[in-house]
Amino acid sequence: MGIYAKPDLDLSWQEFANCLGVDPDLFFPERGASTREAKEVCRGCVVRDGCLEYALQNGEKFGIWGGMSERERRRIRRQRALIRAEEQAEEQSA
């Protein structure tokens, strides 16, 4: 099964991920189950930011990516959307 992403996205960061070789089920817990162990694997990972950005750009809806749950990633996407909307409004009023 591999990870399919947008064609222009650099995935070389995956080679250095702390989760490489870890059971993927850890990062896709059942609804309501703890995400603590997965987030602990991500905590010191050198590619955490790249992993998170991958999930944000590809709309990953499930699992822990870059140390964040879908709920946490949704919050980031909303914040980014608000910033873009504010920037567009400023450009239109200028």
Secondary structure, 3 states (H helix, E strand, C coil): CCCCCCCCCCCHHHHHCCCCCCCHHHHCCCCCCCCHHHHHHHHCCCCHHHHHHHHHHHCCCCCCECCECHHHHHHHHHHHHHHHHHHHHHHHHC
